[in-house]
Amino acid sequence: TPGRPGALTARRVSSSFGEGMVWSRTWLARVFRFYHEGFRSMTVGRTLWVIILIKLFIMFFVLRVFFFPDFLRSKFGSEEERGAYVLEQLIR
C-alpha cells in the first residue's frame, strides 16, 4: 500500500524514452542505509577490509615504483620523440 511508511513507491511516466517506472528516492536511501548499517556493525569484516586496502595500495603504488619504471621518460627527452617511438612500435 502506498500510504505505508518506508514502502517502495513508483510512479508511471511517459517520456521521449517510452513508458516505464521511475523509482522514488526512498529506494536509494534504503539501499544506502542497508550498506551503511552493515559496514558499521562489522567487527571482523572491518579488519579484513583494512587488510585488503593495504594490499591494494602495495600492489598498485609501491610495486609500480620499483618494478615498472617510466621507460619512455628515461629514454626520450621530448613528447614528440616519445610519440614517434610509440607510433613506430604500434605499426611495426
Secondary structure, DSSP 8 states (H G I E B T S, - for coil): -TTSTT---EEEEEETTEEEEEE-HHHHHHHHHHHHHHHHT-SHHHHHHHHHHHHHHIIIIIHHHHHS--HHHHH-SSHHHHHHHHHHHHH-
